Amino acid sequence: MIIAISFLVSSWITGLVLTLSTCYPILSMWTCYFASLPISFNISAALCYVLSLVYGRLHEDVLIGCCVIQLVGAAAILMTQLDTLRIRRRLITGELSLRWNWRVVGIYVLSTLLFLRFCYFQHLHVLTTGPYAGLFSGGATWGDMGIHLDIMNSFINGQNTKLSFSRWPQSPIYANAALVYPFLPDFHSAALVCGGFSERLALLVPSTVLGGALFALLATFGYKFCGDRWACGVSAVWLFVCCGGVGWWYYTREAGIPFVHELKYDYVESYGGPYGMYWFATMPHVLLPQRTALFGYPIVVMLLLALVEFAKGVHTTSLPNLTRCLLFVAFNIGLLPLNHTHSLYCCFVILAVFVLARPTELLQPRIVALWVFFALLTALVAAPQLPLFFARVTSARFVEVKGMWLDDDWVQGVMNPLMKEWVGHGTMLASVAWYAVVPLVFFMRATSLYLPLAMVCVFMYEAPWQRRISLTGWALFALGITVRMQPWKKDNIKILYVWLMIAVCEISLLFKRGFSRRGVAAVAVACAFLAMTGSGSLTLSREFVHYHQYLSDADVDMGRFCRQNLNGSKVIIASDKHNHPVANLAGMTTMSGFGGWLHSHGYEHLHVRFQLQGRILNGVPGCLRVVKDFDIGYAIIDWHLKRQHDIDFDFLDQHADLLYDKGDNKVYAFHITK
């Protein structure tokens, strides 16, 4: 554990020194502090991966090497960077102070409260022990925990223990295929396990710290966007965390007054009559289960903070400082392909729209040089990652022009029949209704008043630079609802969450104006705020008591047995459960894993794999050739696999050794691979 702690501490020291030396004074000292947390995780994960490629595998020696390199690098920066030395002198002379700015104390108080709540949710949902036997999780984390465990343990015990520059990491959920998921966050957790952390701590610590940093950075962005109004920063974060649609209406209709009713449903996504609602709850559905988002979103907010300073005109008075800050952000954006591809896409769109929104600036050679160097640095850092990334996103299954609302079951089952009855087809009125009214109603049902209020804010900006920043958000919104970037229909909501980060700042500024007028306007603001945050608040309350058994004691026993006794480089035949104990705890590659992940990641010929697996278990003639071709070493039999396939146990007894037999769980080792 000492090695893991040393790795984290040295990473943070290096991240803090780098951030201060490059981003101060463009960003404040406290902003640099919070930004240094995600930066330290991203850079240390990339450094550890590169050293592991050189070493040939992830090992304690690699972590020690990372600690030495990071600390030496931080010391070198402190000794050689003129700006950093100036910061030190100003701290000593008292010219610069780390004292609180009392106007923003509310921002940090709220960020701390959200951080503590996020810590508690992580504690409940990340492989905790529950009232019964086994390991527990909850909410959407229960569904996504498996993919992170699979990838993490594949670097510790599975096929990815052997690393080299000539071989891309292999997918642990689909044999003989490259890993197309952004794996650096889970590789970072694997490094912490290698350094002595438990699997629970390795997943929990980075996610918790990054969640707190995201809340603080977003609050700071709201504060800056709204003209240094601390109340707007507080409001923006709360609107972001509790975003939801009209689920609160369904709850109040069932519960009545005084709203005493068991929280049986997720009132942001899962409940809304027979159709559900087309949105995610911020903490339960995005930040808790989607670990990669925690590595990517803070970098997007950091970019927005730097662009705010650029748009305000800082480049006219302090271009060298701004250039240094933006190039450092560019370096971190270059690390995003293997951290969070949605954030990379968002950064690209934000930058393109921001630059093109003011074409007259491109007549200034220094500004052109800045953006050229920004693009070159990002491309240079991202270059080793981009071939697989572009091969993935250019697939026909990944890029599709289609309105998001067309995938909503409620639109198809309720709204479309009503529109056909009311306006028909073919007329101009019908076209306007179908392409304007239907999407607006769809988003109002999914996100209540967020979209209409954000549209109102377009006419109420206080400064031109706010309009420029807002334009980048609306470009993301337009692309997010029309161009699907993943096979899974709801995946683009993660892109819309970056639009939401900007929209909540605009809405907070609108609320600030309305509330300051008092009277009816203040009451209207309060009602709108409650309507917009009601569903998200209900879902957050539900998370405190929402947990499920993730793995039973029998599952854990089998997983640990396989980790200790099986050859982790071999492929296994197993059921397609997302929480398969051998895949999760031993990191072994499945011939064909959980279908939802395979579809989302764009793997093809899934039905063929499923049939081949069934042929092997059924003992069909010629199946041993398939076992040899895929290098299948073991068959993991459980109750779920028995339901999926007709298993010929006589065939297995003849061609495999029974290594483990306890209850419904059996482990066979094929002879042919010996």
C-alpha positions in Angstrom: 0.0 0.0 0.0 2.9 2.4 0.6 3.9 2.2 -3.1 0.3 3.0 -4.2 0.1 6.0 -1.7 3.6 7.2 -2.9 2.4 7.0 -6.5 -0.7 9.1 -5.8 1.2 11.7 -3.7 4.0 12.1 -6.2 1.4 12.3 -9.0 -0.5 15.1 -7.3 2.7 17.1 -6.5 3.8 16.9 -10.1 0.3 17.8 -11.3 0.1 20.8 -8.9 3.5 22.1 -9.9 2.8 21.7 -13.6 -0.6 23.4 -13.3 0.7 26.4 -11.3 3.7 26.9 -13.5 1.6 26.9 -16.7 -1.9 28.1 -15.8 -1.3 30.8 -13.1 -2.2 33.7 -13.2 -4.7 33.0 -16.0 -6.4 30.7 -13.6 -6.6 31.5 -9.9 -4.5 29.6 -7.3 -7.4 27.7 -6.0 -8.6 26.9 -9.5 -5.1 25.6 -10.3 -5.3 23.5 -7.1 -8.5 21.7 -8.1 -7.4 21.4 -11.8 -4.2 19.7 -10.7 -6.2 16.7 -9.4 -7.5 15.4 -12.7 -4.4 16.5 -14.4 -2.3 14.4 -12.0 -4.4 11.3 -12.6 -4.3 11.7 -16.4 -0.6 12.3 -16.7 0.4 9.7 -14.1 -1.8 7.1 -15.8 -0.2 7.8 -19.2 3.4 7.8 -17.8 2.8 4.6 -16.0 1.4 3.0 -19.1 4.4 4.1 -21.2 6.9 2.8 -18.6 4.9 -0.5 -18.5 5.3 -0.8 -22.2 9.1 -0.4 -21.8 9.2 -2.8 -18.9 6.9 -5.3 -20.6 4.3 -5.5 -17.9 2.7 -3.6 -15.0 5.0 -4.1 -12.0 5.9 -2.4 -8.7 9.2 -1.4 -10.2 7.2 0.6 -12.8 5.3 2.5 -10.0 8.6 3.3 -8.2 10.0 4.6 -11.5 7.0 6.8 -12.0 7.4 8.2 -8.5 11.0 9.0 -9.1 10.4 10.6 -12.5 7.5 12.6 -11.2 9.3 14.0 -8.2 12.4 14.8 -10.1 10.4 16.5 -12.8 8.5 18.5 -10.2 11.7 19.6 -8.6 13.2 20.5 -11.9 10.2 22.7 -12.8 10.4 24.5 -9.4 14.1 25.2 -9.9 14.0 26.3 -13.6 10.6 27.9 -14.3 10.8 31.6 -13.9 7.1 32.0 -13.3 7.1 29.4 -10.6 10.0 31.1 -8.8 8.1 34.3 -9.0 5.1 32.7 -7.3 7.4 31.5 -4.6 8.8 35.0 -4.0 5.4 36.5 -4.0 4.3 34.0 -1.4 7.3 34.8 0.8 6.9 38.5 0.5 3.2 38.4 1.2 2.3 39.9 -2.2 0.4 36.7 -3.0 -1.8 35.0 -0.5 -3.8 31.8 -0.4 -6.5 33.4 1.8 -10.1 32.7 1.0 -12.0 35.0 -1.3 -15.1 35.3 0.9 -17.3 36.0 -2.2 -16.7 32.5 -3.4 -16.7 30.7 0.0 -20.3 29.4 -0.8 -18.9 27.7 -3.9 -16.4 25.7 -2.0 -18.8 24.9 0.8 -21.3 23.5 -1.7 -18.5 21.6 -3.5 -17.4 20.1 -0.2 -20.9 19.0 0.6 -21.4 17.4 -2.8 -17.9 15.8 -2.5 -19.0 14.3 0.8 -22.2 13.0 -0.7 -20.3 11.6 -3.6 -17.9 9.9 -1.2 -20.8 8.2 0.5 -22.3 7.1 -2.7 -18.9 5.6 -3.8 -18.7 3.9 -0.4 -22.1 2.3 -0.9 -21.7 1.4 -4.6 -18.1 0.2 -5.0 -17.8 -3.4 -3.9 -19.0 -2.8 -0.4 -20.1 -5.6 2.0 -23.9 -5.5 2.6 -26.3 -7.0 5.1 -26.0 -10.4 3.4 -23.0 -12.3 2.1 -20.9 -11.3 -0.9 -20.1 -8.0 -2.5 -22.7 -5.3 -3.1 -23.2 -2.4 -5.4 -26.1 -0.1 -6.4 -27.9 1.9 -9.0 -26.3 2.1 -12.5 -22.9 1.3 -10.8 -24.1 -2.2 -10.4 -24.4 -2.5 -14.1 -21.2 -0.9 -15.2 -18.9 -2.1 -12.4 -18.1 -5.3 -14.4 -16.4 -3.7 -17.4 -14.1 -1.7 -15.1 -13.2 -4.8 -13.1 -12.7 -6.8 -16.3 -10.3 -4.2 -17.8 -8.5 -3.5 -14.6 -7.8 -7.1 -13.7 -6.8 -8.0 -17.3 -3.7 -5.9 -16.7 -3.0 -7.7 -13.5 -3.8 -11.3 -14.2 -5.3 -11.6 -17.7 -4.0 -11.3 -21.3 -2.9 -7.7 -20.9 -0.2 -8.6 -18.3 2.2 -8.7 -21.3 2.5 -5.2 -22.8 4.6 -4.0 -25.7 4.7 -1.2 -28.2 3.9 -3.6 -31.0 0.7 -5.0 -29.5 -2.4 -3.1 -28.6 -4.2 -4.2 -25.3 -6.7 -7.0 -26.0 -10.3 -6.8 -25.1 -11.2 -8.9 -22.0 -14.9 -9.2 -23.2 -14.3 -10.3 -26.7 -11.5 -12.8 -27.5 -9.0 -12.0 -30.3 -10.1 -8.4 -30.6 -8.4 -5.1 -29.7 -9.6 -3.2 -26.6 -11.5 -0.2 -28.0 -12.7 1.1 -24.7 -10.7 4.1 -23.2 -8.7 2.0 -20.7 -6.3 4.4 -19.0 -8.6 5.1 -16.0 -8.9 1.4 -15.3 -5.2 0.9 -16.0 -4.5 3.6 -13.4 -6.6 1.5 -10.9 -4.7 -1.6 -11.9 -1.5 0.3 -11.0 -2.9 1.1 -7.6 -3.8 -2.6 -7.0 -0.2 -3.5 -8.1 1.0 -1.0 -5.5 -1.0 -2.6 -2.7 -4.5 -1.1 -2.8 -7.5 -3.4 -2.7 -9.7 -3.5 -5.8 -12.3 -1.4 -3.9 -9.8 1.3 -2.9 -8.3 1.4 -6.4 -11.6 2.2 -7.9 -13.0 4.3 -5.1 -10.1 6.8 -4.4 -9.5 8.2 -7.9 -13.3 8.4 -8.7 -14.0 10.2 -5.4 -11.2 12.8 -5.8 -12.0 13.5 -9.4 -15.7 13.9 -8.6 -14.9 16.6 -6.0 -12.5 18.3 -8.4 -15.3 18.4 -11.1 -17.8 20.0 -8.8 -15.3 22.7 -7.7 -14.2 23.4 -11.3 -17.8 23.6 -12.5 -18.7 26.0 -9.7 -15.7 28.2 -10.6 -16.8 28.2 -14.2 -20.3 29.2 -13.3 -18.8 32.0 -11.0 -16.6 33.3 -13.9 -19.3 33.0 -16.6 -21.8 34.9 -14.6 -19.6 37.9 -13.9 -18.1 36.8 -10.6 -21.4 36.1 -8.9 -20.9 33.4 -6.3 -24.6 32.6 -6.0 -24.6 31.7 -9.7 -21.7 29.3 -9.2 -23.6 27.5 -6.4 -26.8 27.4 -8.4 -25.0 26.1 -11.5 -23.5 23.1 -9.7 -26.8 22.2 -8.0 -28.7 22.5 -11.3 -26.1 20.2 -12.9 -26.1 17.6 -10.2 -29.9 17.4 -9.8 -30.8 17.7 -13.5 -33.9 15.8 -14.4 -37.3 15.9 -16.2 -40.9 15.5 -15.1 -40.4 12.4 -13.0 -41.2 14.4 -9.9 -44.7 14.8 -11.3 -45.2 11.1 -11.4 -43.9 10.8 -7.9 -46.2 13.5 -6.4 -49.2 12.0 -8.3 -48.6 8.7 -6.6 -47.4 10.0 -3.2 -49.8 12.9 -2.7 -49.2 15.3 0.1 -47.1 15.2 2.3 -45.1 13.3 -0.3 -44.5 10.3 2.0 -43.9 7.5 -0.5 -41.4 4.8 -1.0 -38.8 5.6 -3.7 -39.3 2.5 -5.8 -38.2 4.0 -9.1 -35.5 6.1 -10.6 -37.5 9.2 -11.4 -35.0 10.6 -13.9 -34.7 7.8 -16.4 -36.6 4.6 -15.6 -40.0 5.8 -14.5 -42.5 7.8 -16.6 -45.4 5.5 -17.2 -44.8 2.5 -19.5 -42.2 4.3 -21.6 -39.6 5.7 -19.2 -37.7 8.9 -19.8 -34.8 9.7 -22.1 -32.2 11.1 -19.8 -29.5 10.3 -17.2 -29.2 11.3 -13.5 -25.9 13.1 -13.1 -24.5 11.3 -10.1 -26.2 7.9 -10.3 -26.0 7.4 -14.0 -23.0 9.3 -15.2 -20.4 10.2 -12.5 -20.8 7.0 -10.4 -20.7 4.3 -13.0 -18.9 6.1 -15.9 -15.4 6.3 -14.4 -14.0 7.6 -17.7 -16.2 10.7 -17.5 -14.5 11.7 -14.3 -11.2 11.7 -16.1 -12.5 13.6 -19.0 -15.1 16.2 -17.9 -12.7 18.2 -15.6 -10.4 18.7 -18.6 -13.3 20.1 -20.6 -14.2 22.5 -17.8 -10.6 23.5 -17.6 -10.6 24.3 -21.3 -13.8 26.4 -20.9 -12.2 28.3 -18.0 -9.2 29.1 -20.2 -11.4 30.1 -23.1 -13.4 32.4 -20.9 -10.3 34.3 -20.1 -9.3 34.4 -23.8 -12.8 35.7 -24.7 -12.6 38.4 -22.1 -9.6 39.8 -23.9 -6.8 38.5 -21.7 -4.9 37.7 -24.9 -4.5 41.4 -25.6 -2.7 42.1 -22.3 -1.1 38.7 -21.3 -0.7 36.6 -24.4 2.4 34.7 -23.2 0.7 33.5 -20.0 -2.5 32.6 -21.9 -0.4 30.7 -24.5 1.3 28.7 -21.8 -2.0 27.9 -20.1 -3.7 26.9 -23.4 -0.8 24.7 -24.6 -0.9 22.9 -21.3 -4.6 22.3 -21.7 -3.9 21.1 -25.3 -1.4 18.5 -23.9 -4.1 17.2 -21.5 -6.7 17.1 -24.3 -4.2 15.0 -26.3 -4.5 12.3 -23.5 -8.3 12.1 -23.8 -8.6 9.4 -26.5 -7.6 6.7 -24.0 -9.4 8.5 -21.1 -12.8 9.6 -22.4 -13.6 9.9 -26.0 -16.8 11.9 -25.5 -14.7 14.6 -23.8 -12.3 14.6 -26.7 -15.1 15.1 -29.2 -16.5 17.9 -27.0 -13.2 19.7 -26.8 -12.8 19.5 -30.6 -16.2 21.0 -31.2 -15.8 23.7 -28.5 -12.5 24.8 -29.9 -13.6 24.8 -33.6 -16.7 26.8 -32.9 -14.9 29.2 -30.5 -12.1 30.0 -33.1 -14.5 30.3 -36.0 -17.0 32.5 -34.0 -14.5 35.4 -34.2 -12.8 35.1 -37.7 -11.3 38.6 -37.4 -8.9 37.3 -34.8 -7.4 34.9 -37.4 -6.0 38.0 -39.1 -3.6 38.4 -36.1 -0.5 36.3 -36.7 0.1 35.7 -33.0 -3.4 34.3 -32.5 -3.1 32.1 -35.6 0.2 30.8 -34.3 -1.4 30.0 -30.9 -4.2 27.9 -32.4 -1.8 26.2 -34.8 0.5 25.2 -31.9 -2.5 24.1 -29.9 -3.7 21.8 -32.7 -0.2 20.4 -33.3 0.5 19.7 -29.7 -2.8 18.0 -29.2 -2.3 15.9 -32.4 1.2 15.0 -31.4 0.2 13.7 -27.9 -2.8 11.9 -29.2 -1.1 10.4 -32.3 -0.3 7.0 -30.8 -3.9 6.6 -29.7 -5.7 8.0 -32.8 -5.5 5.2 -35.3 -7.7 2.8 -33.3 -9.9 5.8 -32.2 -10.6 6.8 -35.8 -11.1 3.2 -36.9 -13.7 3.0 -34.2 -15.6 6.3 -34.7 -15.6 6.1 -38.5 -17.4 2.7 -38.4 -20.9 2.8 -39.9 -22.2 1.5 -36.6 -20.7 4.5 -34.7 -21.6 7.5 -36.8 -25.2 7.9 -37.8 -27.3 11.0 -38.6 -30.5 10.6 -36.6 -32.6 12.8 -34.3 -32.2 11.7 -30.7 -36.0 12.1 -30.1 -36.7 9.5 -32.8 -35.4 6.8 -30.5 -37.6 7.7 -27.6 -40.3 5.1 -26.9 -42.7 7.8 -25.6 -42.3 9.9 -28.8 -43.0 6.8 -30.8 -45.9 5.5 -28.7 -47.6 8.8 -27.6 -46.4 11.9 -29.3 -46.2 10.7 -32.9 -49.8 9.4 -33.0 -51.1 12.7 -31.5 -49.1 14.7 -34.0 -50.5 12.7 -36.9 -54.0 13.3 -35.6 -53.6 17.0 -35.0 -51.4 18.3 -37.9 -51.1 15.4 -40.3 -48.3 15.3 -43.0 -47.2 17.3 -46.0 -48.0 20.9 -45.0 -45.6 23.5 -43.8 -47.4 23.6 -40.5 -46.9 19.9 -40.1 -43.2 20.1 -41.0 -42.7 22.8 -38.4 -44.5 20.8 -35.8 -42.6 17.6 -36.5 -39.2 19.2 -36.5 -39.6 21.8 -33.8 -42.5 21.0 -31.5 -41.8 17.3 -31.1 -38.1 17.7 -30.2 -39.0 20.5 -27.8 -41.7 18.5 -26.0 -39.3 15.5 -25.9 -36.6 17.5 -24.2 -39.0 19.2 -21.8 -40.3 15.8 -20.7 -36.7 14.5 -20.3 -35.1 17.6 -18.8 -38.1 19.8 -17.7 -37.3 23.5 -18.2 -33.6 23.3 -18.9 -33.9 23.6 -22.7 -36.5 26.4 -22.9 -34.8 28.5 -20.3 -31.4 28.1 -22.0 -33.1 29.2 -25.2 -34.4 32.3 -23.4 -30.9 33.1 -22.2 -29.7 33.5 -25.7 -31.3 37.0 -25.7 -30.0 38.0 -22.3 -26.2 37.9 -22.3 -24.4 40.7 -20.5 -21.2 40.6 -22.6 -20.3 39.4 -26.1 -17.8 36.9 -24.7 -20.7 35.1 -23.0 -22.4 34.7 -26.3 -19.2 33.2 -27.8 -18.9 30.6 -25.0 -22.6 29.8 -25.2 -22.3 29.3 -29.0 -19.9 26.4 -28.3 -22.5 24.8 -26.1 -25.3 25.1 -28.6 -23.0 23.6 -31.3 -22.5 20.6 -29.0 -26.2 20.4 -28.4 -27.1 20.5 -32.1 -24.5 17.8 -33.0 -25.4 15.7 -29.9 -29.1 15.4 -30.8 -28.6 14.8 -34.5 -25.3 12.8 -35.0 -25.1 9.6 -33.0 -21.5 8.7 -32.1 -22.1 5.3 -30.6 -24.3 2.3 -31.4 -26.1 2.6 -28.1 -28.9 5.1 -28.6 -28.5 7.0 -25.3 -24.7 7.4 -25.4 -24.9 10.9 -26.8 -26.4 12.1 -23.6 -22.8 12.2 -22.3 -22.1 14.8 -25.0 -25.1 16.8 -24.0 -23.9 16.9 -20.4 -21.1 19.3 -21.6 -23.8 21.5 -23.2 -25.5 21.2 -19.8 -22.4 22.5 -18.0 -22.7 25.7 -20.0 -26.5 25.9 -20.0 -26.8 25.7 -16.2 -24.5 28.8 -15.9 -26.7 30.7 -18.3 -29.8 29.7 -16.4 -28.2 30.6 -13.1 -27.6 34.1 -14.4 -31.2 34.3 -15.5 -32.4 33.1 -12.1 -30.1 35.7 -10.4 -31.8 38.5 -12.3 -35.3 37.2 -11.7 -34.7 36.6 -8.0 -33.2 40.1 -7.5 -36.5 41.6 -8.7 -38.3 39.9 -5.8 -42.1 39.5 -5.8 -43.7 37.4 -8.5 -40.4 37.0 -10.4 -38.7 35.6 -7.3 -41.5 33.1 -6.7 -41.4 32.0 -10.4 -37.6 31.4 -10.1 -38.1 29.3 -6.9 -40.8 27.2 -8.6 -38.8 26.7 -11.7 -35.7 25.7 -9.6 -37.7 23.1 -7.7 -39.3 21.8 -10.9 -35.9 21.4 -12.5 -34.2 19.7 -9.6 -37.1 17.7 -8.1 -36.5 14.5 -10.1 -32.8 14.5 -9.6 -33.2 15.1 -5.9 -35.5 12.2 -5.6 -33.1 10.0 -7.4 -30.2 11.1 -5.2 -32.3 10.3 -2.1 -33.0 6.8 -3.6 -29.3 6.1 -4.0 -28.9 6.1 -0.2 -30.9 2.9 0.1 -30.5 1.4 -3.4 -28.1 -1.4 -3.5 -28.0 -5.0 -4.8 -25.8 -8.0 -4.3 -23.2 -7.8 -7.0 -21.4 -11.1 -6.3 -22.4 -13.9 -3.8 -19.9 -15.6 -1.6 -19.9 -18.6 -3.9 -19.1 -16.3 -6.9 -16.2 -14.6 -5.0 -14.8 -18.0 -4.0 -14.8 -19.2 -7.6 -13.3 -16.0 -8.9 -10.5 -16.1 -6.4 -9.8 -19.7 -7.1 -9.5 -19.0 -10.8 -7.3 -16.1 -10.2 -4.9 -18.2 -8.1 -5.0 -21.4 -10.1 -5.8 -20.7 -13.8 -3.6 -19.4 -16.6 -4.8 -15.9 -17.0 -3.7 -15.6 -20.6 -6.1 -18.2 -21.8 -9.6 -17.5 -23.1 -12.6 -18.8 -21.1 -16.1 -19.9 -22.2 -18.5 -18.3 -19.8 -22.0 -16.9 -19.5 -22.6 -13.4 -20.7 -23.4 -12.0 -17.3 -21.9 -8.5 -16.8 -20.9 -9.5 -13.3 -19.2 -12.8 -14.1 -16.9 -13.6 -11.2 -14.0 -15.1 -13.2 -14.0 -12.2 -15.7 -14.4 -9.6 -13.0 -12.0 -10.9 -10.3 -9.5 -12.9 -12.4 -9.4 -10.6 -15.4 -9.6 -13.5 -17.9 -10.8 -12.9 -21.4 -14.2 -14.3 -22.3 -15.0 -15.7 -25.7 -18.1 -13.5 -25.9 -19.0 -11.3 -22.9 -21.9 -9.2 -21.9 -24.0 -8.3 -25.1 -24.7 -4.7 -24.0 -21.1 -3.8 -23.9 -20.2 -5.7 -27.1 -23.0 -3.7 -28.9 -21.9 -0.4 -27.4 -18.3 -0.9 -28.3 -19.0 -1.9 -31.9 -17.9 -5.5 -32.0 -19.4 -7.4 -34.9 -20.6 -11.0 -35.5 -21.9 -11.4 -32.0 -24.4 -14.0 -32.9 -21.7 -16.1 -34.6 -19.6 -16.1 -31.4 -22.6 -17.1 -29.4 -23.3 -20.0 -31.7 -19.7 -21.2 -31.7 -19.7 -21.2 -27.9 -22.9 -23.3 -27.9 -21.3 -25.7 -30.4 -18.3 -26.2 -28.1 -20.4 -26.8 -25.1 -22.7 -29.2 -27.0 -19.8 -31.2 -28.3 -20.5 -30.7 -32.0 -17.9 -32.5 -34.2 -15.2 -30.1 -35.2 -15.6 -27.9 -32.1 -12.2 -28.7 -30.7 -10.7 -26.9 -33.7 -12.5 -23.8 -32.5 -11.1 -24.3 -29.0 -7.6 -24.4 -30.5 -8.1 -21.4 -32.8 -9.3 -19.2 -30.0 -6.8 -20.6 -27.5 -9.7 -21.5 -25.1 -8.3 -22.9 -21.9 -11.3 -23.3 -19.7 -15.1 -23.6 -19.5 -16.8 -21.9 -16.5 -20.1 -23.5 -15.9 -22.8 -21.8 -13.8 -26.6 -21.7 -13.7 -26.7 -18.8 -16.2 -24.6 -20.7 -18.8 -26.8 -23.8 -18.4 -29.9 -21.7 -19.3 -28.2 -20.3 -22.4 -26.8 -23.5 -23.9 -27.4 -27.2 -23.9 -24.3 -28.5 -22.3 -22.9 -32.0 -23.0 -21.2 -32.9 -19.7 -20.0 -36.2 -21.1 -18.1 -34.3 -23.8 -16.5 -32.1 -21.2 -15.6 -35.0 -19.0 -13.9 -36.6 -22.0 -11.9 -33.6 -23.2 -11.4 -31.5 -20.1 -10.4 -31.9 -16.5 -12.8 -30.8 -13.7 -10.8 -28.3 -11.6 -13.5 -26.8 -9.4 -16.9 -28.1 -8.4 -18.9 -26.3 -5.8 -22.7 -25.9 -6.0 -23.8 -24.7 -9.4 -20.3 -23.6 -10.3 -17.8 -25.8 -12.2 -14.5 -25.1 -13.9 -13.2 -27.3 -16.7 -9.7 -27.2 -18.2 -9.5 -28.4 -21.9 -6.9 -31.0 -22.7 -6.2 -29.6 -26.1 -4.5 -26.5 -24.8 -2.1 -28.4 -22.6 
